[in-house]
């Protein structure tokens, strides 16, 4: 369980948005102003994975607007990442996604984030929201057939930024623009008196 702990640092080879290869890509040196979303996927040239990678890319401006960088990781080589980027979407590729894809050939990164399926040698669909100080604030891990919801990660980014800014907590289903809750018995009573029907 990594939530509340510091994200394991790593340095690995990555394909950058402009298709350059960075052989010393560091997680902590590539944080956004307000943090990072690091996500793992099983393999290049597979089935559910391209839908998630493209979905992250389509929402990349929303993450950037919030000061959040997005980084993808799989156990494939940087050569495979690059080939997949250069495969058109209509032929099962991912196109020119504009965030880094990290090569975890040794599987050490997947292992350090506890998403590696040892027998299969691939990572589960792990998603980690990392605050600016490296603290993991949110994590969700899906089994291989279950695609993740990128809009839910954006909601969690909003919740983290809200709590960081105001010191209040976010109730079930909280979304940007909704009221927060003061973390006290009086705070929860006040919140529920106004919002219990919405839950």
Secondary structure, 3 states (H helix, E strand, C coil): CCCCCECCCCEEEEECCCCCEEEEEECHHHCECCEEEEEECCCCCCCHHHHHHHHHHHCHHHHHHCCEEEEEEECCCHHHHHHHHCCCHHHCCCCCCCCEEEECCCCHHHHHCCCEECCCCEECEEEEEECCCCEEEEEEEECCCCCCCHHHHHHHHHHHHHHHHHCCECCCCCCCCCCCECCCHHHHHHHHHHHHHHC
